[in-house]
Amino acid sequence: MSRETILRPTVTIARGAVLPAAAAAVLAVVYSVDFLAFHTVAELFAVCVGASLFFVTMPLARVDVEPAAVHLGAGYLWVALLDLLHVLFFEGMNLHPHGGANAGAQLWVMGRLIEALLLLTLPLAVAAKRPAGRAMPFAAFGALALAGYAAVEQQVMPDAYVAGSGLTAFKVGAEYVIITVLAVTLLLLRRHRRRLGEELYGPLVASVGLTIAAEVLFTLYVVVDGPLNAVGHILKVWSYWFILRALLQRRHA
């Protein structure tokens, strides 16, 4: 493998970091003024990207040559819906009787778990001799999302956050499971690098790496509106940007 091939993902990541850096600066200013506004803006960006991935890839549902785009689009709609519920349930929004820091954290865990599984299965979807299309991943991740929401709504999911003491063992353990899944995803992405193509591989590696860094921070915070939580959300915005960039580059490749 030539040096140019090895460095190409790094160059792709660097070029794609300009707009996320500007977004991070804006979000930092918003955070300094009001955390709830900061959280809402950051999460709604992720919701818009996730929904956009679904609708942008919808015309490709029957095209065998784009299994990666179809797979991501089918799953990220459900991730976006869970992110939206996370916003609505979040502490301070006062939009749901079961809302609060605990319910918001529970929905966060479900959203990140489904996202991690979606990314984990992406290389397998690309490598499959017969692309599964949209229906299978859409149904599978949809069932997981609905089950997760039902568990939160019915208050049967273990607590993820307790006021006064912070994150629970369930929340921290779930985050480390998600981190492990994402680490395996990086190995699979590297294994299927040629099938993915450089226009997908570089941004996907950046997105997964940023998500891992964010998840580590989400195991450490004690107060919901603290700086660790804020930095984790900025990293999430970055990771979603790289996912969007990957698919946009693929469509114009």
N, C-alpha and C positions, 0 to 999 in steps of 0.2 A: 504494500500500500504506500503510495507516494506521500510526501510531506504535505503537498497541497490538499490531498484528500483528507488527511488527518486534521488539518487546520481549518478546513472549510466550515464545519459546524461551529467552531469558535468565532469565525468571522461573521457567520449568520447571526449568532447570538448577539454579538457586539452591535451590529447594524440595527437589530431589532430592539435594542435596549433604549433608544433615544426617547420614544414616546412614553414608554413605561416610566422612565426616569422623571419626565415632566409630570406625569400623573401622580407619581409618588410625592413630588414636591407640593403639588396642589393638595393632595390628601393630608400631608403633614400639616399644612396651614389649617385645613378644616378641623383636624384633630385637636390642634391647639386651642380652637374656639369651642368646639362641642363634639364630644365623642359619639353621641347618638347620631348626629348628622354625618359624621365621618363614617360610621359603621354602615349606615343606610346607603350612602353613596357608593362605598366600596362593594357592598353586596349586590346592589342593583346593577352595577357594571357587570358583575359575574352572571347575574340572571339574564341580562340582555345578550351577553356573549353566548351563554348556553342555549338560549332560545334561538338565537341567530344561526348557530351551528345546525340546528335541526332544520330550519326552514331553508337555509342555503344549500344543504345537502339533499333536500327532498327530491329535486329533479334527478338526482343521481341514484335513486333507490333501485333502479333496474339496470344500472350500468355496472357490469362485472369488473371493469378496470379500476373502479374507485372503491374497493371494499373498506379502506381505512376511513375515508370521509363518511361513508354510509354508516359505519359502525359507531364512530364518534357522534355523529348527528343524532342517531337513534337513542343513544344513552344520555347525552348531555341535556336533552330536554327534561328528563326526570331529575337530573342533578340541579338544573335551574329551578324547577318547581320546589324542591326541598330547600334550596337557598332562599327562595322567596318566602317560604313558610318560616324559615329561620329568622328572616327580617321581621315578619309580622308578629312572631312570638317573642322577639327579643325584649330584654328588660328595658322598660321605659317607653315602649311603644303603646302599651295599654290597649291593644286591639283584640286580645283574646283572653277569655277567663282563665285559661291554663298557662298563659304566657308568663315569661320571666327568664331569669338567667339559666335556670335548670332546663326548661323546655327548649330554650334557644340552643343550649349546648347539646342536648340530645338530638335535635334535628341537624345540627352541625355534624355530629358523628355519623349520622345516617347518610348525609350528603357526601361526606368525604369518603366513606366506605364504598359507596356506589361508584364514585368517581375513580377510586383506586382500582376497583374490579374492572371498570370499563377500560382503563388504560392497560391493565394487566392482560386483558383478553384481546387488545388491539393487535399485537404482533401475531397472535394465533389466527385472528380473522384475516389478516393480510396473507399469511402463509397457507391458508386453506385452499385446496384445489378447487373446491366449489364454494364461492362466496355465499355466506348465509343470508345476505340481504338485510333489509331493515326490520322485518317482522320479528325475527327471533330475539335479537338484542333489545328491541323496543319492548317486547312483552316481558322478557326476563328482568330487565332493570326496572320496568314499570311495576312489576309485582313486588320487587324488593322495596321500592320507594313507597308504595301504598302500604305495605306491611309495616315499614318503619314509622310512617305517619300515624297509622292506626295505633301502634304501640305507645307513641307519645300522647296522642289524643286520649287514649283510654288510661293513661298514666300507669302502664305496666312495664315500661322500660326502666332499668335501673337508673338512679339519680346520677347525673353527670356533674352537677355543681351544687354545692351547699353554701348558702350565704354565711359568711363568717369564718369558714374553714377552707373554701376554695374548691378545687377540682377533686373529684372522687377517684377511687382506684379504678372504677369502671371506665371513666373518661380517659384517664392516663393510659390504661391498658389498651383501650380501643385505638388511641392515637398511635401507640407503638405497633399494633397489628397493621394499621394503615401504612405506617412508615415502612414496615417490612414488605408489605405487598408492593409498594412503590419501588423499593430497592430491587426486588425481583423483576419488576417491570423494566428498569434500566438495563438489566442483563439481557432480557428478552429483546428489547429494542436494539441493542448492539448486535445480538445474534441475527436479527432480521433486517439489518441496516440496508443491505442492497435492495431488498424487496420494497422497503419503505421509500427509498430514494433520499438524497441529501436534503431536498427541499422540505421533507417531513421530519427526517431524523434529527437535525439540529434543533429546530424549535421544540420538538417533543421532548428531547433530552433536557432542554432548558426548563420547560414547563414542569416536568416531573421532579427535577432537581429543586426547583423553587418550592414546589408543593411539599417536598420532604422537609426543607428548611422551615417552612411555615408550620408544619405539623409538630416539629420539635418545639417551637416556641409555644404552641398551644398545649403542651404538656407542662409548661412552667409557670404560667400566670396564676396569680392569686385573686386579683380584683379584675372584674370584667373590663373596666375602662382604663386599664393600665397600659404602659408603653409596649410590653411584650405582645399583648393582644393586637395593638395597633400595627406594629411592624409585621406581625403574622398576616394581617389582612392586606397590607400593602404587597407582601410577597404573593398572596393569592391573586391580587389584581394582575401582577406581572405574569403569573403562571397562565392565567386565562388569556392574556394578550398573546402569549406565544402559541397557545393552541389555535387561536383565531388566525394568527399569522401563518401557521403551518398549513391550514386548509386553504387560505387565500392564495398562498404561493403555489399550492398543488393545483388549484383550479386554473392558474395562469401559466403553469409550467408547459 
